[in-house]
Amino acid sequence: MDLGLQEVAQAKERLDLATFVAERNGVVLFVGAEKGNRVMEGSRLIVVGSDSDWR
């Protein structure tokens, strides 16, 4: 198998096993990447905020 395809398969497996943790319950306010975008380490991907003030 091509080395590039192996790396993609490994990255997909790591993502499937990943756990995303937020500091609190809430709603997603911002998504910083779209499918196909390259993301660098430390990039803000998801912002979660409280919906308690939305009344």
N, CA, C, O and CB atoms as a CASP TS submission, in Angstrom:
PFRMAT TS
TARGET T0000
AUTHOR 0000-0000-0000
METHOD Language model
MODEL 1
PARENT N/A
ATOM      1  N   MET     1       0.856  -1.180   0.000  1.00  0.00           N
ATOM      2  CA  MET     1       0.000   0.000   0.000  1.00  0.00           C
ATOM      3  C   MET     1       0.900   1.241   0.000  1.00  0.00           C
ATOM      4  O   MET     1       1.952   1.254   0.638  1.00  0.00           O
ATOM      5  CB  MET     1      -0.973  -0.001   1.238  1.00  0.00           C
ATOM      6  N   ASP     2       0.492   2.239  -0.692  1.00  0.00           N
ATOM      7  CA  ASP     2       1.223   3.496  -0.760  1.00  0.00           C
ATOM      8  C   ASP     2       1.344   4.130   0.626  1.00  0.00           C
ATOM      9  O   ASP     2       0.394   4.107   1.409  1.00  0.00           O
ATOM     10  CB  ASP     2       0.532   4.463  -1.728  1.00  0.00           C
ATOM     11  N   LEU     3       2.507   4.691   0.924  1.00  0.00           N
ATOM     12  CA  LEU     3       2.753   5.301   2.243  1.00  0.00           C
ATOM     13  C   LEU     3       1.732   6.386   2.556  1.00  0.00           C
ATOM     14  O   LEU     3       1.265   6.480   3.691  1.00  0.00           O
ATOM     15  CB  LEU     3       4.168   5.891   2.304  1.00  0.00           C
ATOM     16  N   GLY     4       1.377   7.205   1.575  1.00  0.00           N
ATOM     17  CA  GLY     4       0.392   8.264   1.798  1.00  0.00           C
ATOM     18  C   GLY     4      -0.962   7.711   2.205  1.00  0.00           C
ATOM     19  O   GLY     4      -1.619   8.256   3.091  1.00  0.00           O
ATOM     20  N   LEU     5      -1.381   6.626   1.557  1.00  0.00           N
ATOM     21  CA  LEU     5      -2.669   6.011   1.898  1.00  0.00           C
ATOM     22  C   LEU     5      -2.635   5.414   3.298  1.00  0.00           C
ATOM     23  O   LEU     5      -3.629   5.466   4.022  1.00  0.00           O
ATOM     24  CB  LEU     5      -3.037   4.928   0.874  1.00  0.00           C
ATOM     25  N   GLN     6      -1.490   4.844   3.683  1.00  0.00           N
ATOM     26  CA  GLN     6      -1.359   4.315   5.041  1.00  0.00           C
ATOM     27  C   GLN     6      -1.481   5.428   6.076  1.00  0.00           C
ATOM     28  O   GLN     6      -2.136   5.252   7.103  1.00  0.00           O
ATOM     29  CB  GLN     6      -0.019   3.587   5.205  1.00  0.00           C
ATOM     30  N   GLU     7      -0.855   6.570   5.813  1.00  0.00           N
ATOM     31  CA  GLU     7      -0.929   7.685   6.755  1.00  0.00           C
ATOM     32  C   GLU     7      -2.348   8.218   6.869  1.00  0.00           C
ATOM     33  O   GLU     7      -2.792   8.570   7.962  1.00  0.00           O
ATOM     34  CB  GLU     7       0.015   8.806   6.329  1.00  0.00           C
ATOM     35  N   VAL     8      -3.058   8.279   5.762  1.00  0.00           N
ATOM     36  CA  VAL     8      -4.453   8.733   5.800  1.00  0.00           C
ATOM     37  C   VAL     8      -5.294   7.753   6.620  1.00  0.00           C
ATOM     38  O   VAL     8      -6.114   8.176   7.435  1.00  0.00           O
ATOM     39  CB  VAL     8      -5.028   8.872   4.360  1.00  0.00           C
ATOM     40  N   ALA     9      -5.100   6.468   6.414  1.00  0.00           N
ATOM     41  CA  ALA     9      -5.852   5.462   7.165  1.00  0.00           C
ATOM     42  C   ALA     9      -5.563   5.569   8.663  1.00  0.00           C
ATOM     43  O   ALA     9      -6.472   5.448   9.484  1.00  0.00           O
ATOM     44  CB  ALA     9      -5.511   4.050   6.660  1.00  0.00           C
ATOM     45  N   GLN    10      -4.301   5.796   9.015  1.00  0.00           N
ATOM     46  CA  GLN    10      -3.945   5.941  10.430  1.00  0.00           C
ATOM     47  C   GLN    10      -4.566   7.197  11.027  1.00  0.00           C
ATOM     48  O   GLN    10      -5.044   7.172  12.161  1.00  0.00           O
ATOM     49  CB  GLN    10      -2.422   5.979  10.598  1.00  0.00           C
ATOM     50  N   ALA    11      -4.561   8.283  10.282  1.00  0.00           N
ATOM     51  CA  ALA    11      -5.160   9.531  10.783  1.00  0.00           C
ATOM     52  C   ALA    11      -6.656   9.358  10.999  1.00  0.00           C
ATOM     53  O   ALA    11      -7.192   9.827  12.002  1.00  0.00           O
ATOM     54  CB  ALA    11      -4.900  10.694   9.803  1.00  0.00           C
ATOM     55  N   LYS    12      -7.338   8.689  10.070  1.00  0.00           N
ATOM     56  CA  LYS    12      -8.774   8.441  10.232  1.00  0.00           C
ATOM     57  C   LYS    12      -9.050   7.585  11.459  1.00  0.00           C
ATOM     58  O   LYS    12     -10.007   7.832  12.194  1.00  0.00           O
ATOM     59  CB  LYS    12      -9.343   7.761   8.984  1.00  0.00           C
ATOM     60  N   GLU    13      -8.212   6.581  11.678  1.00  0.00           N
ATOM     61  CA  GLU    13      -8.386   5.721  12.854  1.00  0.00           C
ATOM     62  C   GLU    13      -8.202   6.513  14.144  1.00  0.00           C
ATOM     63  O   GLU    13      -8.977   6.348  15.086  1.00  0.00           O
ATOM     64  CB  GLU    13      -7.395   4.546  12.812  1.00  0.00           C
ATOM     65  N   ARG    14      -7.176   7.379  14.196  1.00  0.00           N
ATOM     66  CA  ARG    14      -6.948   8.199  15.397  1.00  0.00           C
ATOM     67  C   ARG    14      -8.125   9.142  15.639  1.00  0.00           C
ATOM     68  O   ARG    14      -8.521   9.358  16.784  1.00  0.00           O
ATOM     69  CB  ARG    14      -5.637   9.010  15.261  1.00  0.00           C
ATOM     70  N   LEU    15      -8.677   9.696  14.580  1.00  0.00           N
ATOM     71  CA  LEU    15      -9.820  10.597  14.727  1.00  0.00           C
ATOM     72  C   LEU    15     -11.043   9.842  15.228  1.00  0.00           C
ATOM     73  O   LEU    15     -11.791  10.351  16.063  1.00  0.00           O
ATOM     74  CB  LEU    15     -10.137  11.288  13.394  1.00  0.00           C
ATOM     75  N   ASP    16     -11.248   8.640  14.727  1.00  0.00           N
ATOM     76  CA  ASP    16     -12.376   7.827  15.196  1.00  0.00           C
ATOM     77  C   ASP    16     -12.260   7.508  16.680  1.00  0.00           C
ATOM     78  O   ASP    16     -13.274   7.361  17.362  1.00  0.00           O
ATOM     79  CB  ASP    16     -12.463   6.530  14.394  1.00  0.00           C
ATOM     80  N   LEU    17     -11.039   7.399  17.186  1.00  0.00           N
ATOM     81  CA  LEU    17     -10.812   7.070  18.593  1.00  0.00           C
ATOM     82  C   LEU    17     -10.738   8.307  19.489  1.00  0.00           C
ATOM     83  O   LEU    17     -10.681   8.183  20.712  1.00  0.00           O
ATOM     84  CB  LEU    17      -9.538   6.272  18.731  1.00  0.00           C
ATOM     85  N   ALA    18     -10.739   9.487  18.894  1.00  0.00           N
ATOM     86  CA  ALA    18     -10.558  10.730  19.649  1.00  0.00           C
ATOM     87  C   ALA    18     -11.790  11.045  20.500  1.00  0.00           C
ATOM     88  O   ALA    18     -12.918  10.700  20.149  1.00  0.00           O
ATOM     89  CB  ALA    18     -10.267  11.898  18.693  1.00  0.00           C
ATOM     90  N   THR    19     -11.540  11.700  21.609  1.00  0.00           N
ATOM     91  CA  THR    19     -12.597  12.188  22.482  1.00  0.00           C
ATOM     92  C   THR    19     -12.486  13.706  22.536  1.00  0.00           C
ATOM     93  O   THR    19     -11.418  14.246  22.822  1.00  0.00           O
ATOM     94  CB  THR    19     -12.500  11.555  23.914  1.00  0.00           C
ATOM     95  N   PHE    20     -13.576  14.381  22.266  1.00  0.00           N
ATOM     96  CA  PHE    20     -13.598  15.828  22.330  1.00  0.00           C
ATOM     97  C   PHE    20     -14.288  16.236  23.616  1.00  0.00           C
ATOM     98  O   PHE    20     -15.391  15.775  23.912  1.00  0.00           O
ATOM     99  CB  PHE    20     -14.307  16.439  21.095  1.00  0.00           C
ATOM    100  N   VAL    21     -13.636  17.104  24.383  1.00  0.00           N
ATOM    101  CA  VAL    21     -14.136  17.489  25.695  1.00  0.00           C
ATOM    102  C   VAL    21     -14.321  18.999  25.736  1.00  0.00           C
ATOM    103  O   VAL    21     -13.437  19.753  25.327  1.00  0.00           O
ATOM    104  CB  VAL    21     -13.174  17.021  26.815  1.00  0.00           C
ATOM    105  N   ALA    22     -15.478  19.437  26.233  1.00  0.00           N
ATOM    106  CA  ALA    22     -15.751  20.861  26.403  1.00  0.00           C
ATOM    107  C   ALA    22     -15.744  21.185  27.895  1.00  0.00           C
ATOM    108  O   ALA    22     -16.026  20.324  28.729  1.00  0.00           O
ATOM    109  CB  ALA    22     -17.117  21.257  25.750  1.00  0.00           C
ATOM    110  N   GLU    23     -15.422  22.424  28.216  1.00  0.00           N
ATOM    111  CA  GLU    23     -15.385  22.850  29.617  1.00  0.00           C
ATOM    112  C   GLU    23     -16.760  22.875  30.255  1.00  0.00           C
ATOM    113  O   GLU    23     -16.883  22.771  31.476  1.00  0.00           O
ATOM    114  CB  GLU    23     -14.759  24.214  29.726  1.00  0.00           C
ATOM    115  N   ARG    24     -17.792  23.013  29.441  1.00  0.00           N
ATOM    116  CA  ARG    24     -19.148  23.095  29.978  1.00  0.00           C
ATOM    117  C   ARG    24     -20.145  22.638  28.912  1.00  0.00           C
ATOM    118  O   ARG    24     -19.796  22.480  27.743  1.00  0.00           O
ATOM    119  CB  ARG    24     -19.471  24.542  30.450  1.00  0.00           C
ATOM    120  N   ASN    25     -21.386  22.430  29.338  1.00  0.00           N
ATOM    121  CA  ASN    25     -22.444  22.104  28.391  1.00  0.00           C
ATOM    122  C   ASN    25     -22.807  23.362  27.616  1.00  0.00           C
ATOM    123  O   ASN    25     -22.642  24.474  28.117  1.00  0.00           O
ATOM    124  CB  ASN    25     -23.691  21.516  29.116  1.00  0.00           C
ATOM    125  N   GLY    26     -23.292  23.192  26.422  1.00  0.00           N
ATOM    126  CA  GLY    26     -23.684  24.352  25.643  1.00  0.00           C
ATOM    127  C   GLY    26     -23.937  23.994  24.195  1.00  0.00           C
ATOM    128  O   GLY    26     -24.224  22.845  23.859  1.00  0.00           O
ATOM    129  N   VAL    27     -23.827  24.980  23.361  1.00  0.00           N
ATOM    130  CA  VAL    27     -24.046  24.807  21.929  1.00  0.00           C
ATOM    131  C   VAL    27     -22.778  25.213  21.180  1.00  0.00           C
ATOM    132  O   VAL    27     -21.979  26.010  21.670  1.00  0.00           O
ATOM    133  CB  VAL    27     -25.271  25.644  21.444  1.00  0.00           C
ATOM    134  N   VAL    28     -22.613  24.653  19.994  1.00  0.00           N
ATOM    135  CA  VAL    28     -21.462  25.002  19.166  1.00  0.00           C
ATOM    136  C   VAL    28     -21.724  26.369  18.538  1.00  0.00           C
ATOM    137  O   VAL    28     -22.714  26.560  17.833  1.00  0.00           O
ATOM    138  CB  VAL    28     -21.200  23.914  18.065  1.00  0.00           C
ATOM    139  N   LEU    29     -20.818  27.320  18.805  1.00  0.00           N
ATOM    140  CA  LEU    29     -20.945  28.673  18.271  1.00  0.00           C
ATOM    141  C   LEU    29     -20.087  28.900  17.038  1.00  0.00           C
ATOM    142  O   LEU    29     -20.393  29.758  16.210  1.00  0.00           O
ATOM    143  CB  LEU    29     -20.580  29.678  19.329  1.00  0.00           C
ATOM    144  N   PHE    30     -19.013  28.130  16.917  1.00  0.00           N
ATOM    145  CA  PHE    30     -18.053  28.370  15.848  1.00  0.00           C
ATOM    146  C   PHE    30     -17.387  27.058  15.463  1.00  0.00           C
ATOM    147  O   PHE    30     -17.003  26.270  16.327  1.00  0.00           O
ATOM    148  CB  PHE    30     -16.996  29.417  16.276  1.00  0.00           C
ATOM    149  N   VAL    31     -17.255  26.831  14.178  1.00  0.00           N
ATOM    150  CA  VAL    31     -16.493  25.692  13.660  1.00  0.00           C
ATOM    151  C   VAL    31     -15.409  26.272  12.768  1.00  0.00           C
ATOM    152  O   VAL    31     -15.710  26.948  11.784  1.00  0.00           O
ATOM    153  CB  VAL    31     -17.412  24.663  12.870  1.00  0.00           C
ATOM    154  N   GLY    32     -14.148  26.014  13.105  1.00  0.00           N
ATOM    155  CA  GLY    32     -13.030  26.672  12.440  1.00  0.00           C
ATOM    156  C   GLY    32     -12.428  25.954  11.267  1.00  0.00           C
ATOM    157  O   GLY    32     -11.436  26.428  10.713  1.00  0.00           O
ATOM    158  N   ALA    33     -12.978  24.838  10.861  1.00  0.00           N
ATOM    159  CA  ALA    33     -12.433  24.129   9.704  1.00  0.00           C
ATOM    160  C   ALA    33     -13.565  23.428   8.966  1.00  0.00           C
ATOM    161  O   ALA    33     -14.602  23.099   9.541  1.00  0.00           O
ATOM    162  CB  ALA    33     -11.343  23.106  10.136  1.00  0.00           C
ATOM    163  N   GLU    34     -13.341  23.215   7.707  1.00  0.00           N
ATOM    164  CA  GLU    34     -14.308  22.492   6.893  1.00  0.00           C
ATOM    165  C   GLU    34     -13.648  21.244   6.350  1.00  0.00           C
ATOM    166  O   GLU    34     -12.422  21.134   6.352  1.00  0.00           O
ATOM    167  CB  GLU    34     -14.852  23.376   5.743  1.00  0.00           C
ATOM    168  N   LYS    35     -14.445  20.311   5.887  1.00  0.00           N
ATOM    169  CA  LYS    35     -13.929  19.073   5.332  1.00  0.00           C
ATOM    170  C   LYS    35     -12.921  19.399   4.230  1.00  0.00           C
ATOM    171  O   LYS    35     -13.191  20.190   3.326  1.00  0.00           O
ATOM    172  CB  LYS    35     -15.081  18.189   4.789  1.00  0.00           C
ATOM    173  N   GLY    36     -11.772  18.774   4.331  1.00  0.00           N
ATOM    174  CA  GLY    36     -10.733  18.988   3.330  1.00  0.00           C
ATOM    175  C   GLY    36      -9.705  20.039   3.704  1.00  0.00           C
ATOM    176  O   GLY    36      -8.648  20.111   3.079  1.00  0.00           O
ATOM    177  N   ASN    37      -9.992  20.864   4.721  1.00  0.00           N
ATOM    178  CA  ASN    37      -9.033  21.876   5.167  1.00  0.00           C
ATOM    179  C   ASN    37      -7.918  21.232   5.968  1.00  0.00           C
ATOM    180  O   ASN    37      -8.157  20.298   6.733  1.00  0.00           O
ATOM    181  CB  ASN    37      -9.731  22.958   6.005  1.00  0.00           C
ATOM    182  N   ARG    38      -6.717  21.721   5.798  1.00  0.00           N
ATOM    183  CA  ARG    38      -5.599  21.282   6.623  1.00  0.00           C
ATOM    184  C   ARG    38      -5.642  22.077   7.925  1.00  0.00           C
ATOM    185  O   ARG    38      -5.833  23.293   7.910  1.00  0.00           O
ATOM    186  CB  ARG    38      -4.225  21.471   5.881  1.00  0.00           C
ATOM    187  N   VAL    39      -5.468  21.396   9.029  1.00  0.00           N
ATOM    188  CA  VAL    39      -5.533  22.032  10.345  1.00  0.00           C
ATOM    189  C   VAL    39      -4.198  21.843  11.052  1.00  0.00           C
ATOM    190  O   VAL    39      -3.675  20.731  11.127  1.00  0.00           O
ATOM    191  CB  VAL    39      -6.697  21.445  11.196  1.00  0.00           C
ATOM    192  N   MET    40      -3.664  22.918  11.558  1.00  0.00           N
ATOM    193  CA  MET    40      -2.394  22.861  12.272  1.00  0.00           C
ATOM    194  C   MET    40      -2.644  22.642  13.762  1.00  0.00           C
ATOM    195  O   MET    40      -3.697  23.010  14.282  1.00  0.00           O
ATOM    196  CB  MET    40      -1.578  24.153  12.043  1.00  0.00           C
ATOM    197  N   GLU    41      -1.683  22.050  14.436  1.00  0.00           N
ATOM    198  CA  GLU    41      -1.776  21.819  15.869  1.00  0.00           C
ATOM    199  C   GLU    41      -2.005  23.150  16.589  1.00  0.00           C
ATOM    200  O   GLU    41      -1.361  24.151  16.275  1.00  0.00           O
ATOM    201  CB  GLU    41      -0.496  21.122  16.397  1.00  0.00           C
ATOM    202  N   GLY    42      -2.914  23.152  17.541  1.00  0.00           N
ATOM    203  CA  GLY    42      -3.213  24.357  18.305  1.00  0.00           C
ATOM    204  C   GLY    42      -4.297  25.227  17.692  1.00  0.00           C
ATOM    205  O   GLY    42      -4.691  26.233  18.281  1.00  0.00           O
ATOM    206  N   SER    43      -4.785  24.849  16.510  1.00  0.00           N
ATOM    207  CA  SER    43      -5.840  25.630  15.863  1.00  0.00           C
ATOM    208  C   SER    43      -7.152  25.487  16.628  1.00  0.00           C
ATOM    209  O   SER    43      -7.473  24.410  17.131  1.00  0.00           O
ATOM    210  CB  SER    43      -6.023  25.186  14.396  1.00  0.00           C
ATOM    211  N   ARG    44      -7.893  26.562  16.710  1.00  0.00           N
ATOM    212  CA  ARG    44      -9.208  26.517  17.351  1.00  0.00           C
ATOM    213  C   ARG    44     -10.178  25.918  16.343  1.00  0.00           C
ATOM    214  O   ARG    44     -10.373  26.464  15.258  1.00  0.00           O
ATOM    215  CB  ARG    44      -9.682  27.951  17.825  1.00  0.00           C
ATOM    216  N   LEU    45     -10.782  24.795  16.705  1.00  0.00           N
ATOM    217  CA  LEU    45     -11.688  24.112  15.792  1.00  0.00           C
ATOM    218  C   LEU    45     -13.147  24.307  16.148  1.00  0.00           C
ATOM    219  O   LEU    45     -13.986  24.507  15.270  1.00  0.00           O
ATOM    220  CB  LEU    45     -11.376  22.655  15.764  1.00  0.00           C
ATOM    221  N   ILE    46     -13.449  24.248  17.432  1.00  0.00           N
ATOM    222  CA  ILE    46     -14.838  24.342  17.876  1.00  0.00           C
ATOM    223  C   ILE    46     -14.907  25.272  19.080  1.00  0.00           C
ATOM    224  O   ILE    46     -14.095  25.172  20.000  1.00  0.00           O
ATOM    225  CB  ILE    46     -15.413  22.937  18.226  1.00  0.00           C
ATOM    226  N   VAL    47     -15.884  26.178  19.069  1.00  0.00           N
ATOM    227  CA  VAL    47     -16.130  27.040  20.228  1.00  0.00           C
ATOM    228  C   VAL    47     -17.524  26.676  20.751  1.00  0.00           C
ATOM    229  O   VAL    47     -18.508  26.685  20.013  1.00  0.00           O
ATOM    230  CB  VAL    47     -16.025  28.593  19.852  1.00  0.00           C
ATOM    231  N   VAL    48     -17.573  26.359  22.039  1.00  0.00           N
ATOM    232  CA  VAL    48     -18.837  25.997  22.682  1.00  0.00           C
ATOM    233  C   VAL    48     -19.216  27.117  23.633  1.00  0.00           C
ATOM    234  O   VAL    48     -18.377  27.592  24.399  1.00  0.00           O
ATOM    235  CB  VAL    48     -18.730  24.627  23.439  1.00  0.00           C
ATOM    236  N   GLY    49     -20.477  27.545  23.591  1.00  0.00           N
ATOM    237  CA  GLY    49     -20.953  28.605  24.474  1.00  0.00           C
ATOM    238  C   GLY    49     -22.256  28.207  25.144  1.00  0.00           C
ATOM    239  O   GLY    49     -22.904  27.234  24.758  1.00  0.00           O
ATOM    240  N   SER    50     -22.615  28.964  26.132  1.00  0.00           N
ATOM    241  CA  SER    50     -23.844  28.704  26.879  1.00  0.00           C
ATOM    242  C   SER    50     -25.033  29.306  26.143  1.00  0.00           C
ATOM    243  O   SER    50     -24.953  30.400  25.586  1.00  0.00           O
ATOM    244  CB  SER    50     -23.748  29.276  28.311  1.00  0.00           C
ATOM    245  N   ASP    51     -26.133  28.569  26.155  1.00  0.00           N
ATOM    246  CA  ASP    51     -27.367  29.092  25.556  1.00  0.00           C
ATOM    247  C   ASP    51     -28.345  29.563  26.631  1.00  0.00           C
ATOM    248  O   ASP    51     -29.509  29.820  26.323  1.00  0.00           O
ATOM    249  CB  ASP    51     -28.032  28.020  24.675  1.00  0.00           C
ATOM    250  N   SER    52     -27.903  29.681  27.879  1.00  0.00           N
ATOM    251  CA  SER    52     -28.798  30.055  28.982  1.00  0.00           C
ATOM    252  C   SER    52     -29.297  31.494  28.867  1.00  0.00           C
ATOM    253  O   SER    52     -30.350  31.817  29.416  1.00  0.00           O
ATOM    254  CB  SER    52     -28.087  29.870  30.311  1.00  0.00           C
ATOM    255  N   ASP    53     -28.572  32.359  28.173  1.00  0.00           N
ATOM    256  CA  ASP    53     -28.978  33.766  28.030  1.00  0.00           C
ATOM    257  C   ASP    53     -29.863  34.019  26.814  1.00  0.00           C
ATOM    258  O   ASP    53     -30.249  35.162  26.570  1.00  0.00           O
ATOM    259  CB  ASP    53     -27.755  34.642  27.942  1.00  0.00           C
ATOM    260  N   TRP    54     -30.187  32.998  26.056  1.00  0.00           N
ATOM    261  CA  TRP    54     -30.962  33.157  24.823  1.00  0.00           C
ATOM    262  C   TRP    54     -32.452  32.998  25.100  1.00  0.00           C
ATOM    263  O   TRP    54     -33.046  32.005  24.679  1.00  0.00           O
ATOM    264  CB  TRP    54     -30.508  32.137  23.762  1.00  0.00           C
ATOM    265  N   ARG    55     -33.051  33.916  25.772  1.00  0.00           N
ATOM    266  CA  ARG    55     -34.484  33.829  26.070  1.00  0.00           C
ATOM    267  C   ARG    55     -35.179  35.086  25.635  1.00  0.00           C
ATOM    268  O   ARG    55     -36.392  35.210  25.799  1.00  0.00           O
ATOM    269  CB  ARG    55     -34.727  33.584  27.562  1.00  0.00           C
TER
END
